[in-house]
Amino acid sequence: MKDGLGGAWYTDMWGCGWYMPKDGAYFDVRVFPLAEAESTKDLDSFDWPPGDDPAMLSRMAERAREIRDDHRRAIVLGRTCPGIFEMCSVLCGYEKAMMDLAGNPALSEAIKRCSGERAVVELHCCGAIREIQPDLIESGVEVLNPVQVSAAGMNKDELKKEFGDSIVFHGGGVDSQATLPYGTPGEVREEVRRRIEELAPGAVSSSHRSTAFNTTSRPKTSWP
């Protein structure tokens, strides 16, 4: 981790560069190590992480115990591999990853084969995306995560009525931008119960918070 551009930088094991502004709460990828890759030769010359090297994880359990017992700190797992599609995006850049898929049907088919016939397609997309939900469903998306109910047009009742029989809502259990960071434990519990009652009947839904925890969330409300 290092400071730079008024914020914090780090480079992960894949060579991706992540940046968080000084007053920010999240890291976003800024350096895409395969942005210029155009051929299999470029991929062959890339310095791939040694995923089969036991040394990568050899001290993880020991180090976690040290942090917990000696320093009395909580341990939060950072980024894990988020799957084939997202890894393409963070390695190549979002625009290039999309253009590669659009211009190379064989690549799209290869990803489908790797996923298997019984794979469930889940899309993580925050924000106001109601307008494109019919397109997402038509393209094969079966699960939407999260359901950011505080965003424009993302009214939970309307979403359930219009799309509840076509897609699983994996999220929206509690508003993490208002109720979770600023509400009381009782208000959080009540909102979670209410959302389950509203979203569950007649449709398959999975309920949890609507977006990631932010830096203003308090422990007693984050864990109702």
C-alpha positions as CSV (number, residue, x, y, z in Angstrom):
1,M,0.0,0.0,0.0
2,K,1.3,3.5,-0.8
3,D,0.1,7.0,-1.0
4,G,-0.3,8.9,-4.3
5,L,-2.5,11.3,-6.1
6,G,-4.1,12.4,-2.8
7,G,-5.2,8.8,-2.0
8,A,-3.9,5.3,-1.5
9,W,-2.6,2.8,-4.1
10,Y,-1.8,-0.9,-4.1
11,T,-1.0,-3.4,-6.8
12,D,-2.5,-6.9,-6.5
13,M,-0.9,-10.3,-7.4
14,W,-2.3,-10.0,-10.9
15,G,-0.6,-6.7,-11.6
16,C,-3.8,-4.6,-11.3
17,G,-3.4,-1.2,-9.8
18,W,-6.1,-0.1,-7.3
19,Y,-6.8,3.4,-6.1
20,M,-8.9,4.9,-3.3
21,P,-9.3,8.8,-3.1
22,K,-8.2,10.4,0.2
23,D,-11.8,10.7,1.5
24,G,-13.1,7.6,-0.4
25,A,-14.4,4.3,1.0
26,Y,-13.6,1.9,-1.8
27,F,-10.7,1.0,-4.1
28,D,-11.3,1.1,-7.9
29,V,-9.0,-0.5,-10.5
30,R,-7.0,2.1,-12.4
31,V,-4.2,-0.1,-14.0
32,F,-5.2,-2.9,-16.3
33,P,-2.1,-5.1,-17.0
34,L,-3.6,-6.7,-20.2
35,A,-5.0,-3.6,-21.7
36,E,-2.7,-3.8,-24.7
37,A,-2.9,-7.6,-25.2
38,E,-4.0,-8.5,-28.7
39,S,-2.8,-12.1,-29.1
40,T,-2.2,-15.4,-27.4
41,K,1.5,-14.5,-27.5
42,D,0.8,-11.5,-25.2
43,L,-1.0,-13.9,-22.8
44,D,1.9,-16.4,-22.9
45,S,4.3,-13.6,-21.9
46,F,2.2,-12.3,-19.1
47,D,3.5,-12.9,-15.5
48,W,0.6,-15.1,-14.3
49,P,0.3,-15.6,-10.5
50,P,1.5,-19.0,-9.3
51,G,-1.9,-20.3,-8.2
52,D,-0.5,-23.7,-7.5
53,D,2.3,-22.5,-5.2
54,P,1.6,-23.6,-1.6
55,A,3.9,-20.8,-0.4
56,M,1.2,-18.2,-1.4
57,L,-1.0,-19.3,1.5
58,S,1.5,-21.0,3.8
59,R,1.4,-18.2,6.5
60,M,-2.2,-17.0,6.1
61,A,-3.6,-18.9,9.1
62,E,-0.6,-18.1,11.3
63,R,-0.7,-14.4,10.3
64,A,-4.4,-14.2,10.9
65,R,-4.0,-15.6,14.5
66,E,-1.2,-13.1,15.2
67,I,-3.4,-10.2,14.1
68,R,-6.3,-11.4,16.1
69,D,-4.5,-12.4,19.3
70,D,-1.5,-10.1,19.5
71,H,-3.0,-6.9,18.0
72,R,-6.7,-7.5,18.9
73,R,-7.9,-6.5,15.4
74,A,-10.7,-7.8,13.3
75,I,-9.7,-9.6,10.1
76,V,-11.5,-8.7,6.8
77,L,-10.8,-10.7,3.7
78,G,-10.0,-8.6,0.7
79,R,-10.7,-9.3,-2.9
80,T,-10.9,-12.9,-4.0
81,C,-11.2,-14.1,-7.6
82,P,-14.6,-12.9,-8.7
83,G,-15.0,-15.2,-11.6
84,I,-14.1,-15.4,-15.3
85,F,-16.0,-12.4,-16.6
86,E,-15.0,-9.9,-13.9
87,M,-11.3,-11.0,-14.1
88,C,-11.3,-10.3,-17.8
89,S,-12.6,-6.8,-17.0
90,V,-10.1,-6.0,-14.3
91,L,-7.2,-7.4,-16.3
92,C,-8.0,-5.9,-19.7
93,G,-10.2,-2.9,-18.8
94,Y,-14.0,-2.9,-19.0
95,E,-14.3,-1.4,-22.5
96,K,-11.8,-3.8,-24.0
97,A,-13.4,-6.8,-22.3
98,M,-16.8,-5.9,-23.6
99,M,-15.4,-5.3,-27.2
100,D,-13.5,-8.6,-27.1
101,L,-16.7,-10.4,-26.2
102,A,-18.8,-8.6,-28.8
103,G,-16.2,-9.1,-31.6
104,N,-15.2,-12.7,-30.7
105,P,-18.2,-15.1,-30.5
106,A,-15.9,-18.0,-30.0
107,L,-14.6,-16.3,-26.7
108,S,-18.2,-15.9,-25.5
109,E,-18.9,-19.6,-26.2
110,A,-15.7,-20.7,-24.5
111,I,-16.8,-18.8,-21.3
112,K,-20.2,-20.4,-21.5
113,R,-18.6,-23.9,-21.8
114,C,-16.3,-23.2,-18.8
115,S,-19.4,-22.1,-16.8
116,G,-21.2,-25.4,-17.5
117,E,-24.7,-26.1,-18.6
118,R,-26.1,-25.8,-15.1
119,A,-24.4,-22.6,-14.1
120,V,-26.6,-19.8,-12.8
121,V,-25.8,-16.3,-14.2
122,E,-25.7,-13.7,-11.5
123,L,-24.9,-10.0,-12.3
124,H,-23.6,-7.6,-9.7
125,C,-24.6,-4.1,-10.7
126,C,-25.3,-1.2,-8.3
127,G,-27.4,1.9,-9.1
128,A,-30.5,2.7,-11.2
129,I,-30.7,-0.1,-13.7
130,R,-34.4,-0.6,-14.0
131,E,-34.5,0.5,-17.6
132,I,-32.1,-2.2,-18.7
133,Q,-33.6,-5.0,-16.6
134,P,-35.6,-6.5,-19.5
135,D,-32.4,-6.6,-21.6
136,L,-30.5,-8.3,-18.8
137,I,-33.2,-10.9,-18.4
138,E,-33.3,-11.5,-22.2
139,S,-29.5,-11.9,-22.3
140,G,-29.7,-14.7,-19.7
141,V,-29.1,-13.0,-16.3
142,E,-31.0,-15.0,-13.7
143,V,-29.9,-13.3,-10.5
144,L,-29.5,-9.6,-9.8
145,N,-27.3,-8.4,-7.0
146,P,-27.7,-6.0,-5.3
147,V,-31.1,-4.3,-5.4
148,Q,-30.1,-0.7,-4.6
149,V,-33.6,0.4,-3.5
150,S,-32.4,4.0,-2.8
151,A,-31.5,4.5,-6.4
152,A,-33.8,6.3,-8.9
153,G,-36.5,4.0,-10.3
154,M,-35.5,1.0,-8.1
155,N,-38.8,0.9,-6.2
156,K,-39.0,-2.6,-4.7
157,D,-42.7,-3.0,-5.1
158,E,-42.6,-2.1,-8.8
159,L,-39.5,-4.3,-9.4
160,K,-41.2,-7.3,-7.8
161,K,-44.4,-6.8,-9.7
162,E,-42.7,-6.3,-13.1
163,F,-39.7,-8.7,-12.9
164,G,-40.3,-10.9,-9.9
165,D,-41.3,-14.0,-11.9
166,S,-38.3,-13.7,-14.2
167,I,-35.3,-12.9,-12.0
168,V,-34.0,-13.5,-8.5
169,F,-33.4,-10.4,-6.4
170,H,-30.3,-11.2,-4.4
171,G,-30.2,-8.1,-2.1
172,G,-32.3,-5.1,-1.1
173,G,-32.8,-6.5,2.4
174,V,-31.7,-3.2,4.1
175,D,-30.7,0.2,2.7
176,S,-27.0,0.4,3.5
177,Q,-26.8,4.1,2.6
178,A,-29.4,5.2,5.1
179,T,-31.0,2.7,7.5
180,L,-27.9,0.6,8.1
181,P,-25.4,3.3,8.9
182,Y,-27.7,5.8,10.5
183,G,-30.7,3.7,11.9
184,T,-31.0,2.0,15.2
185,P,-30.7,-1.8,15.6
186,G,-34.5,-2.0,15.9
187,E,-35.0,0.0,12.7
188,V,-32.5,-2.3,10.8
189,R,-34.3,-5.4,12.0
190,E,-37.7,-4.0,11.1
191,E,-36.6,-3.0,7.6
192,V,-35.1,-6.5,7.0
193,R,-38.3,-8.2,8.1
194,R,-40.5,-5.9,6.0
195,R,-38.4,-6.4,2.9
196,I,-38.5,-10.2,3.3
197,E,-42.3,-10.0,3.7
198,E,-42.6,-7.8,0.6
199,L,-40.2,-9.5,-1.8
200,A,-40.6,-13.2,-0.9
201,P,-44.2,-14.2,-1.6
202,G,-44.7,-15.5,-5.1
203,A,-41.1,-15.1,-6.2
204,V,-37.7,-16.4,-5.5
205,S,-35.8,-13.8,-3.6
206,S,-32.7,-13.7,-1.4
207,S,-32.4,-10.9,1.0
208,H,-29.4,-9.1,2.4
209,R,-28.1,-5.5,2.4
210,S,-28.6,-3.4,-0.8
211,T,-24.9,-2.4,-1.3
212,A,-21.6,-2.9,0.5
213,F,-21.1,-1.6,4.1
214,N,-19.7,2.0,4.1
215,T,-17.4,3.6,6.5
216,T,-20.2,5.2,8.5
217,S,-21.8,1.9,9.5
218,R,-21.7,1.3,13.2
219,P,-21.1,-2.3,14.5
220,K,-24.3,-2.4,16.5
221,T,-26.4,-1.6,13.4
222,S,-24.3,-3.6,10.9
223,W,-25.1,-6.8,12.8
224,P,-28.7,-6.6,13.9
